[in-house]
Amino acid sequence: MEVKDSNGNLLVEGDSVVLTKTLDVKGSPLTLKKGMVIKNIRLTEDPDHIECKVEGSKLVLKACFLKKK
């Protein structure tokens, strides 16, 4: 299974990524700003999603809003 970012680069476990769009987190007052760096991502069974930890919260983000750092 291959997971690709918004530019078509291959993502692997442990990569650092940058958000390409400001995202509001459903059910939380947390807002993820464009340009925020997220370190140590984990891949899921779905090639369109990745798992990460942001400010102590475990989140699942769509790969189309990320680019490899």
C-alpha angles and dihedrals in degrees: 000000000000125000115199130191126225091281095048096256116146115250123210135184112288097023123140117233137187124222114242095194137033108255131197113214112228114237093013137080087229118119120191110213126219110264095028113145117228116194133202102018123191125214123233132206088263112077091212096059138061131188124228143157119243120179091340095309122114110227138180114217133186113249091224089073094053138076127193115255 
